[in-house]
Every structure is written in C-alpha cells, then in structure tokens.
Amino acid sequence: MTHTPPPASSLPPTPPPTPYDQFPYRGRPCTESHPSRLYTAAVLLGLSPAPAAVDRCRVLELACGDGSNLLSIAESLPAASCLGIDLAARHIATAQADAATLGLKNVRFMQGDLLALDPKELGEFDYIIAHGLYSWVPRPVQDRLLSLCKQHLAPGGVAFISYNVLPGWRVHSILRDFMMFHTHEQTDPRERLRGAREALTLFRELGKSSSGEMLPRRSRCRPAPSA
Ligand SMILES: C[S@@+](CC[C@H](N)C(=O)[O-])C[C@H]1O[C@@H](n2cnc3c(N)ncnc32)[C@H](O)[C@@H]1O
C-alpha cells in the first residue's frame, strides 16, 4: 500500500519572494535524517517507532529547500510517500523539476510558509524532518515548527529537527558574527552577500598577519602586569 500526499490545492496563497529566490541555497542529502536512521535511533533510545516497515512510511520535510534531501529519501524508499514544503518558490521549482527528471512519483513539493499552513489539510506523518531551519528563523516560526510536529506526527512518529549547538557551532558563529557586523548597514541581499565575502577576505588577511600588524593598536592585548 502506498500513501498519497495531500493535493496542491490544500496550500494557502502563494507567499511573496524571499532572498532565497534571488540567491538559491544548494542543498545536499542529510543522511542523519533518513527514516531508516531515525527508526534505528528511536529504537536504540527505547521508543517504539511506527510503522515497523520503514519502506512504507509517510515523510514530511519542512523547509525542504531545493529537495536534495527528500529526493534521495524518495528514491531510496519507493513505497514511501514524501511531501516537501518550503517558503522559496525557486527552491520548490527546482525540487519539482528534479523529481520529474528522476521520474519519482512518490514525492510532492509545495510552496508554503510554515506560519500560514492549514493544519487541517496536512494529514499525518511517520517522520517529520526540518534540517537547517530552527536556528535561523524567528521564535514564532520555531514555535510553529514544534506545534506542527505535535499535530502531524502519527503515534510513534519521529521528528528530526537540527539546530546549532556549542561547542561545535562556536567556530562558525565567530565567522557569522564577523560577517553580520560587517554588513549590518546593508539591506539589499546582493550587497549583503558582497559585504559578507569582503568580510571573509578581511578575516583571512587578518589571520595571515601573525604579528597582528593589520589590527588596530587598541585591539592588541596588553601583557599581563608582572607580579
Ligand atoms: C538554510 S536553508 C535549508 C534548506 C534545506 N533544509 C537544506 O538543509 O538544504 C533554509 C530553508 O528554510 C526555508 N524557510 C525559511 N523560513 C521558512 C518558513 N517560514 N516556511 C517555510 N520554509 C521556510 C527557506 O526558504 C530555505 O529553503
């Protein structure tokens, strides 16, 4: 038996363009989120995930981007039913085109804003995936993501929500803070991107200067006073 994802007509009105429509984000498969991995992890944690047959599961990926992850899941589980939703029209267009090229009939992609999805229309899922979203969206979207998982997970269902944590995120966050500071006056996405690249170049040049010559004098550390 296969499951049919809800029809496209169930989505609310088309959201306005996002910066991702101007600068698409290139996705890649996230092996940690594959239902077979989630099933195994859940069993090891003492849960009883359903259904026992992972190959027939229903998968929802929220903020699926260009579909790179969900397409690989759909391809590897032909009897599963997969639905991907993302805010960016360009991402969804890419995902739909790739699904058609691959001839995958068990995956659907729809444009939609998590904040505007109608819970009544979505149905029930055994696995809900949200990768690369939680740490980057405002609190209302985070809360909505959690409530969608609560509402749409089948009994025994498993949700995979990735987010940035310390200490692993520390190095990345230093670079991010540096780029954010360097571009804080820019609002145009193209200018912000240009400024972010400029910041990275500056950061690399600062790193090359082992003597700290490129740092302003006030930034240098003073030697500790001798006892
Ligand atoms: C960093 S990308 C990650 C995409 C994909 N999950 C991946 O890992 O490749 C973040 C994605 O979240 C989507 N997004 C952000 N806010 C959203 C919202 N309110 N509703 C739906 N999607 C959203 C963006 O359009 C974008 O595709």
The ligand as a Gaussian input file, in Angstrom:
#p B3LYP/6-31G(d) Opt

LIG

0 1
 C       19.346000      27.085000       5.108000
 S       18.008000      26.573000       4.049000
 C       17.965000      24.822000       4.374000
 C       17.268000      24.074000       3.278000
 C       17.292000      22.539000       3.406000
 N       16.555000      22.080000       4.591000
 C       18.702000      22.025000       3.436000
 O       19.199000      21.660000       4.511000
 O       19.350000      22.047000       2.379000
 C       16.615000      27.204000       4.968000
 C       15.296000      26.981000       4.234000
 O       14.219000      27.321000       5.110000
 C       13.186000      27.874000       4.305000
 N       12.299000      28.645000       5.182000
 C       12.639000      29.697000       5.972000
 N       11.566000      30.156000       6.620000
 C       10.517000      29.367000       6.256000
 C        9.131000      29.357000       6.571000
 N        8.604000      30.272000       7.410000
 N        8.341000      28.430000       5.992000
 C        8.864000      27.524000       5.137000
 N       10.169000      27.483000       4.799000
 C       10.993000      28.401000       5.333000
 C       13.937000      28.713000       3.280000
 O       13.151000      29.020000       2.145000
 C       15.124000      27.808000       2.965000
 O       14.867000      26.968000       1.868000

